[in-house]
Amino acid sequence: MCGINGIFLKDKERVVQRAEVVSMRDSMIHRGPDDEGIFVDRDLGLGHRRLSIIGITTGNQPMTNSGQTLWIVYNGETYNYTALRKLLEARGHRFETESDTEVVLNVYAEYGPDCVRHMNGFFAFAIWDSQKRQRFVARDRLGIKPLYFIDNADCFVFASEIKSILKSGYCDAAINSSAVYEFFVFRAVCGEQTLFDGVRSLLPGHRMTITENATQIEQYWDESSGGNQPISGMNDAVDRLDELLTDAVNIRLMSEVPLGTLCSGGVDSSLVTALAARACGTAINTYSVGFKEADFDESGYARLVSAEYGTKHHEVQLTGQQFAELLPDLVRLNDEPLNFANSVHIYAVSKLAKEHVTVVLTGEGADELFIGYPRYHLPRFAAKLDSVRWLASPILSAASAVFRDHRFKKLQQYLNISHNDRVLLNSAINETDLANEVLDQSVSKTLGYRRIVAHSLAGGSDVLSNLSINDQKTYLVSILNRQDKMSMAASVESRVPFLDYRIVEFANNLKSSNKTRGWDTKQIVKKVAARYLPGEVVHRRKSGFGVPLTTYFRDNSGLRQLAERLINESDYHGLLDKRVLLQRLDEHRVGSADNSELLWTAVSFLTWKEQYGV
């Protein structure tokens, strides 16, 4: 796990300055505190910060081949690197280190751009081929590792983090105003766009070839790859998932440094913990977050899992004041506003984990693969109500007012929009009407990439599967970005067994009826989990990893104090309506409404503007 960066000047007469590469590289020291490296060759520069995990003494980067014709900077892990190494040795390749980085370099030498199809892992890397005078850049299939770039007539600049690109001197920090509406609706920007004007994100499952004359970007994998896999029934499907997940966990235990798991007490992370503990045979370290607010505290379930498998369990708890104090630095480390408030707690638990381990396994991805969110059922239910919309709409409106359940309100809204837009807005955090109210009228109201993805998936009879794929291409990528940035801020590598590409292909070729029945979400995962976990953990009510934002924004200090300062003092640059924000904050403070989600969106955005001076 590392931080990588590079500059390529398209005019061969110009020379990359070493100081530019060093400045970019060292803005990411948290990603790689163990070592540093640099390679500059006239119009090209590569930088690397290293968190040593495999090939600790011999895996320094940038790394070159024996003929010094290929140079690589690599961030990630390739779990099948030993098998690839044996295959390559049989074809005449020779190795001087024990690192997986050298294997990736030689896989590229053997297969060229198709090297990524042979790799099972999570990665972002760049290779300089001096003979062909071209640069090859790739990102893993699901987007677990980030990779950002700018590409114009003068240069191509890339890095693991946006702040590194801004340090290059080839890009100024400026707001991408066309992405602000998307952020306020979904609290994340997906696709190639970022909130920084001109800075792009390489899409998951994509690769690039860059020369002086052209940049070619192509997709090498998608979520439905792998073809139909014959499954004879639920029992067969459960056995297959058990087999795949067990292997995915086992290969992610590959490490030359101590490792553990982030175990929230939810089914997914608890199952990963159980499989890891069984494979290790010794007491592993587990970590969870606790809350003094009982409705948000899942730590008791995590302790149950720890007791079952004899783990060395550790917990962290933050006060509302500590949460607010951490927020500015974490927004800066995240490059963009924090989408989820629990990002702060992921950093805190990662910092705790760093006291004992360098690698953690997590349960991310299971909900998006196996229909884990109750909101997936809303578009399907709305379709059943379409014919009686005149009756259903007022009933849902009344239910929403009485029970204050956002699902009633969302279902009512679905009755007034097309099926395509139901897929599009399924993961929306704030209502579009609310975003329109808060944003200045001059702000562009576009959702280009999200709309293209959602509408491409809106056909067919299996609505739940379409919603799942839509989330994998959009919502999940923002979750993975959060997980990477917050854990790496503490110099900890997070591994995600559920997102082994073999499991993704398996899940996406299953019928949704094998994943959920009625309102019973993620049943196939629960059936596997029942083989390893106490019943109280498997059959508990889904609660997610929530944060008591409602309380935080009503307390007299901490987050409410920060919100009042930011809303009153920020320079809005014609983007937001200060009057509306103050009104919503006052409503929330006196308890006449719960505006915590909108307030969190605004505070995170305004904190980002302040941190980056945009």
Secondary structure by P-SEA (a helix, b strand, c coil): cbbbcbbbbccccbbbbaaaaaaaaacccccccccccccccccbbbbbcccccccccccccccccccccccccccccccaaaaaaaaaaaaccccccccaaaaaaaaaaaccccccccccccccbbbbbccccbbbbbbcccccbbbbbccccccccccccaaaaaacccccccccccaaaaaaaccccccccccccccccccccbbbbbcccbbbbbbccccccccccccccaaaaaaaaaaaaaaaaaaaccccccccccccccaaaaaaaaaaaaaaccbbbbbbcccccccccaaaaaaaaaaacccbbbbbbbcaaaaaaacaaaaaaacccccccaaaaaaaaaaaaaacccbbbbbcccccccccccccaaaaaaaaaccccccaaaaaaaaaaacccaaaaaaaaaaaccaaaaaaaccccccaaaaaaacccccccccaaaaaaaaaaccccaaaaaaaaaaaacaaaaaaaaaaaaaaaacbbbbbcccaaaaaaaaaaccccccccccccaaaaaaaaaaccccccccccccccccaaaaaaaccccaaaaaaaaaacccccccccaaaaaaaaaaaaaccccaaaaaaaaaaaaaaaaaacc
